[in-house]
Amino acid sequence: MDNSKTKAVEMTAEEFAAFQAFKAEQAKKEAEARVEALRNGYSEMAEAFIKKTIKKLTPLSENIRKKKEEVLEEFSALQKLKAELLQIDGKDMPKSHTFTNKEGTMRVTIGVYETDAYDDTVEEGIAKVKGYIESLAQDERSQQLVKMVMSLLARSANGALKASRVVRLHKLADESGDPTFIEGVRIIEAAYRPAVSRTYIRCEVRTIDPASQVIKDWEALPLGMTES
């Protein structure tokens, strides 16, 4: 049997208002305390997560680095033999190499990513091209050509000309027949010094369907965390 009893308490309007304000203040403090507790809990969990993740993945990263070094070392020996076999100078070797097994079920591609870069002589070529552009009569057709050429001379975020745009510039120069324009583009192309950003390794396999004996499409082995 519940013997608890409630009692009515008489309050003036001012006392009731003060009591309501007190309850509101208490509720606010409790809410702030809960938020603070959640924030501290989240911060502690995040800190623990970071430490555990780094601890778990550091050995994996190190292992991947070592395995990549081993593959590239073996590839280097294979590349030298290929150059000797085909009598190709190392400088003339292609940027990527693909090797496929006899059954056509496994292949490995090794190559390099390059970023566009030029030596200082590129400025001389750019000056010649701009000199040609400035010499044009300012009719509607030439104005369009000026805009096109200037857009092709626009530099990328890293401050270099884009090689793909220089190819288009070469075509425009040939079409113009102007010796200054052509010479300027030639200087720009001769100043091209692509920089290797990183080496990539891609491994692919494909299986044979046991029922139809049809070889399936190539599937890349997931070698990165985002691919697995």
Rosetta blueprint (number, residue, H / E / L):
1 M L
2 D L
3 N L
4 S L
5 K L
6 T L
7 K L
8 A L
9 V L
10 E L
11 M L
12 T L
13 A H
14 E H
15 E H
16 F H
17 A H
18 A H
19 F H
20 Q H
21 A H
22 F H
23 K H
24 A H
25 E H
26 Q H
27 A H
28 K H
29 K H
30 E H
31 A H
32 E H
33 A H
34 R H
35 V H
36 E H
37 A H
38 L H
39 R H
40 N H
41 G H
42 Y H
43 S H
44 E H
45 M H
46 A H
47 E H
48 A H
49 F H
50 I H
51 K H
52 K H
53 T H
54 I H
55 K H
56 K H
57 L H
58 T H
59 P H
60 L H
61 S H
62 E H
63 N H
64 I H
65 R H
66 K H
67 K H
68 K H
69 E H
70 E H
71 V H
72 L H
73 E H
74 E H
75 F H
76 S H
77 A H
78 L H
79 Q H
80 K H
81 L H
82 K H
83 A H
84 E H
85 L H
86 L H
87 Q L
88 I L
89 D L
90 G H
91 K H
92 D H
93 M L
94 P L
95 K L
96 S E
97 H E
98 T E
99 F E
100 T E
101 N L
102 K L
103 E L
104 G L
105 T L
106 M E
107 R E
108 V E
109 T E
110 I E
111 G E
112 V E
113 Y E
114 E E
115 T E
116 D L
117 A L
118 Y E
119 D L
120 D L
121 T L
122 V H
123 E H
124 E H
125 G H
126 I H
127 A H
128 K H
129 V H
130 K H
131 G H
132 Y H
133 I H
134 E H
135 S L
136 L L
137 A L
138 Q L
139 D L
140 E H
141 R H
142 S H
143 Q H
144 Q H
145 L H
146 V H
147 K H
148 M H
149 V H
150 M H
151 S H
152 L H
153 L L
154 A L
155 R L
156 S L
157 A L
158 N L
159 G L
160 A L
161 L L
162 K L
163 A H
164 S H
165 R H
166 V H
167 V H
168 R H
169 L H
170 H H
171 K H
172 L H
173 A H
174 D H
175 E H
176 S H
177 G L
178 D L
179 P H
180 T H
181 F H
182 I H
183 E H
184 G H
185 V H
186 R H
187 I H
188 I H
189 E H
190 A H
191 A L
192 Y E
193 R L
194 P L
195 A E
196 V E
197 S E
198 R E
199 T E
200 Y E
201 I E
202 R E
203 C E
204 E E
205 V E
206 R L
207 T L
208 I E
209 D L
210 P L
211 A L
212 S L
213 Q L
214 V L
215 I E
216 K L
217 D L
218 W L
219 E E
220 A E
221 L L
222 P L
223 L L
224 G L
225 M L
226 T L
227 E L
228 S L
